[in-house]
Amino acid sequence: MSDSKNLWGGRFTGEADRGFVDFNRSFGFDRRLFAADVRASVAHCNGLASAGVLTDEEATKIIRGLQTILDRGLADAGYFDNLEFEDVHSFVESRLVELIGDTGRKLHTGRSRNDQVATDLRLWLRDAVDDLVLNVSSPQEALLDLAESHLSAVLPGYTHLQRAQPILFAHWCLAYFEMLARDRERLANCRKRVNVLPLGSAALAGTSYPIDRESVARELGFDSVSRNSIDAVSDRDFCVEFVSAGSLIMVHLSRLAEDIIIYSTAEFGFFELSDAVATGSSLMPQKKNPDSMELVRGKAGRVFGHGTSLLTMLKGLPLAYNKDMQEDKEAVFDSFDTVSTCLGVTATVLRNLSINKERARDAASTGYMNATELADYLVRKGIPFREAHETVGRIVVHAIRRGLELQELSVEEMRSLSASIEDDVFEGLSLERTLGTKSQIGGTSPERVTDALAVARKSLLI
Ligand code: ARG
C-alpha cells in the first residue's frame, strides 16, 4: 500500500503484509457512509474556519472540493471501484488532496477518524431510521386496506393453536397493526439517542482547537452534542438499539408470516397467496409454496444474529476506540437492508392476499367456540361462573359424543344437564352474538373493530 492511500504512514518504515491490509480494510462496506462523511467534513471545515484555524479562502477551497467529490461519487458508482483505500475516510481525504492539493491536508486538523466514523454512522443511521419508519407504515397500510375490504370476514381465534373463540378477520389484521405501531415508536425513540454529535471529541480526549461544537451540530441537524469525549468515540449502544428495534420488527413480521403460512395450507385454507409471491415445486406440479413468507420468517434470525454480534463485540472492550468496532457497520447495514426488504415483501404479500371467507366462517362457527357464550348465558341466569364452566364442559362432552355443535342440540338435551337452560339459549350461541358481546375497548365486536380501524387509519397520517 502506498503512503498516499493511508493516513498514518509517517511512523512506519516497513511494508504492510498484503493479507493484513485486506483484512484491515473497511472500504468495501463503509463506502456506504460516503455522503455522510463528506457532509460531516464540510461541517468540520466550517467549524475550523469559524475557529480561525483555516482561512476563509482555504475553507472555501476545501468545501468546493468536497462538493465536487460528492457530486462525482453520487453520479458514478465506478468512482469507488478498484481503489485500495483503507476506509471511506481515507478515500475522501485522498480524493480531496488529489483535487485541490496541499490545502486538503489541513481538513483533518482537530479531528480523528474515531469521532469522524461515529459522526458518519450516526448521520447515516438517522436517515436509515427515518426510512424504516416509513417502510413500517407500508405493511400497516396494507393491513388496514385488507381489513376494510373484508369487514364481515371472520376467523377462528386460536390459543395453543386450538380453536378458542371466533374473531373478526379485521381484528386479526389490527393485532399486527398494533405491533408495527409500537415498532415505529421504538424507532422514533432510538432516533433521539442517535441524533447526538460526537465530532469534536477527536481521538478520545476532546479537540484542542476552539471549534464551536454546538454550531457544527446545528449545521448537521443534530439535536445536541455528546457530553463526554471518551464515551462519544467508544460506545455503539445506538447501533444495538437500532438492531434491537429491527429485531422486534422481524419478530412481528415473522409471526405474521407464520400465520399466513399456516392459514394458506389445505388444512386451514383461510388464505391464498397470490402467484406473484409464491413459487412452485420442481418435482410436484400441484405445489404452491409460500417462499416469500418463509424467507421473511427465516431472515429474522439473521437480524437477531447482528444484535448478538454487536453486544458481544462491545462487551469486553476497554475504553476508548478499538478496531473491533469496525465490525459495527456491516451489522447495522445488513440489519437495515434485511428489515427494509422484509417490510416491503410483507406489504406485497398482504396487498395480494385472497381470503376464503366461507371456509373461514365455517371454521369459526364450529369446534365449540361458543362454549364460553353458553357459560356466560348461565351466569346471566344467576349461576356462578365456576359452576357454569363445569356444566358447559359436560354439555360439550355430550355434544362431541353426539357429533353435533352446541347450537344443534335440543333444549331438552341441554336442560337434562342444566335446568337453568331455556328456549332463549340459542340466541346467545350464534356467531354474530358471540362476536357482538366482545364490545369493550380492544374487543372483537364489529362496532369496536370499526372504531379501532378508524383510529388506526388516523394514526398513520401523523
Ligand atoms: N474503519 C474504522 C472503523 O470503522 C474507522 C476508524 C478508524 N480509527 C482508527 N483509529 N483506526 O471503525
Residues whose N, C-alpha, C, O or C-beta is under 5 A from the ligand:
A	BS01	LIG	S26 D87 R113 N114 V117 M325 Q326
